[in-house]
């Protein structure tokens, strides 16, 4: 679900600016509210959101990355 928030908000380009930031923040807030903390010391999510914006990453790939970064 979190990956869907990030992916679709970033991809839809609803805002003039900040679509990827809003999408990622929606995903991280959703995960936080559900008890998941994302640890990303290597800033992989930054690269992931850029990849989504340039259509180099799919929603399932983002979901996998979020699962890998989740610290329950």
GUFIPA-119131 format. One record per residue (C-alpha): x, y, z. Coordinates in steps of 0.5 Angstrom, whole numbers, plus 500, padded with zeros to 3 digits. Layout:
N
XYZ...
# end
This chain:
72
500500500506505502509503495502505492502512495509514493509511486502514484503521487510521484508519477501523477505529477499533480503538483507543479513541484514536489511530487516525489517529495510528497509521495515519499512523505505520504509513504513514510507517514503511512509506514510510521503510523503503522509501526514501521520505521524506515532506516535509509543511511545510504539515501537509497530512497532519494535515488528510488524516487528519482528512478520513479520520476524517470520511469526506471523503477516500478512500484513492486521494486519500490515496495521491495526496497521499503521492505528491505529498509523497514526496521520493525
# end
